[in-house]
Amino acid sequence: MAVTSPMMNADTSEQTRDAYRPVRIWLWSVAALVFLMVFVGGATRLTNSGLSITEWRPITGAIPPLSAEGWEAELEKYRQIPEYQRINRGMSMAEFQFIYWWEWGHRFLGRLVGLAFVVPLIWFAARKALPPKSMPKMLGLLALGGLQGFIGWWMVASGLTERVDVSQYRLGVHLTMAAIILASIAWVAQSMKPIDLDLAKRRGEAAPGATMAALLALFVLVQIFLGALVAGLDAGLTYTTWPLMDGDFIPPAAKLFLQSPWYVNFGENVLTVQWVHRMGAYALLGFALFHAWRMRRVADDTKDAKMASALVIALLVQALVGIVTLLTQIEMEWALLHQFWAFVILVVAVLHRARLTGHGYAPASQPA
C-alpha cells in the first residue's frame, strides 16, 4: 500500500486551493509591462518625442531603420510635419534619433504587451487551465488592448497636420485608457485569487464602504485624466508656485473663464486646467480621508480599514511628489514618478474595492 505523507497532502491541498496561481502570475506580469509602458510613454511626452514616427505600421513598424538611408528616409518624413517646420527645423540626425528611439520604444512595448498577453492566453486556454467562464473577460482585455493601439495612433495623428503637438484631449483619452486596462487586469487577476468561503458569502456589493471604495477608484481615474490635460497643455510649466497660483488660491473668475464659450476653459485654458487638477487632488485626498475614517468605524475586518488608511498615505505621497514636480518646473524624474504613482494608487484602490466585496473565489467552488 502506498503511503502518503502529511506534507504531500498539504502540498496537494495547497495546489487545489490556489489552482489559478499561474494565471494570476501571468496577468500581473502583463500588468507590470503596462506599468513600464506608461513610464516610457510619460518620458516620450516629456522629451517631445511622440511625433517622431509619422506612420502607423503595426507589423513592419516593429523594425527600426537599419541603414543610413533608412534613417534619412524617416527624418525626411518628420521634416514634412509642422513640429519640425516650426520648432525643430535644422534638427541633426543625432537629435532626431534621440526622439525617434523614445517613440519607437513606446510602440515596441505596446507590441510586447500584446504578445505577452496573447501567447500565454492561447497556451492556458489550450491546456484548459483558465477558470470556467473567464474567456469573455480575457477577450475583453484583449479588445481593450487593441482599442488602445488605435487610440494611440488617433492621438499621434492629431499632431501631424496643423498642430505642433498632439491634442490634449486625445492624450487624456490615451492615458485614461491605459489606466482602465491596468485596473481591469488587476480586477480580473483578483477574481482568480482564493478567498475564505465565509467571507465570500458574507460580503457583496452592499458591503460597508464598498460604494465609497468604488467612487474612490473612479475619482482616481478622473484625476489621471485631468493630469493628462495638464501635461498635454504643458500647464505645469505656466504656474510653478504652491499653494497659490499667480498670487491666488482661487484665481479670479475673469482669469478662470477667460475664453469663450466658458466650458472650453476646462480643456484649453492653462490656468483653469491646472487649477482644476489641483482642486481635484485636494478633493480626492479629502474623500479618501473620510473613507478611511468611516472604514475605521464600520469595517468588519481591520485589514480593510488599514488598506483604506494606506490609500490616504499613498495620496499624501502623491500630493508631495506633485508639489515637488511643480516647484522644480516639471523635472523629468519627478514628473515620471508623479504619473507612475498615480497608477499605483489606482491599482490599490481597485484591489481595496475588490477585497471589500469579497471579489475572488472560494476554493470549495470555482470562480465565475
Buried (B, 14 or more C-beta within 10 A) or exposed (E): EEEEEEEEEEEEEEEEEBBBBBBBEBBBBBBBBBBBBBBBBBBBBBBBBBBBBBEBEBEEBEEBBEEEEEBEEBBEBBBEBBBBEEEBEEBEEEEBBBBBBBBBBBBBBBBBBBEBBEEBBEEBEEEEBBBEEBEEBBEEBBEBBEEBBEBBBBBBBBBBEEBBBBBBBBBBBBBBBBBBBBBBBBBBBBBBBBBEBEBBEEBEEEBBBBEBBBBBBBBBBEBBBBBBBBBBBBBBEBBBEEEEBEEEEEBEEEBBBBBEEEEEBBBBBBBBBBBBBBEBBEEBBEBBBBBBEBBBEEBEBEEBBBBBBBBBEBBEBBBEBBBBBBEEEBEEEBBBBBBBBBBBBBBBBBBBBBBBBBBBBBBEEEBE
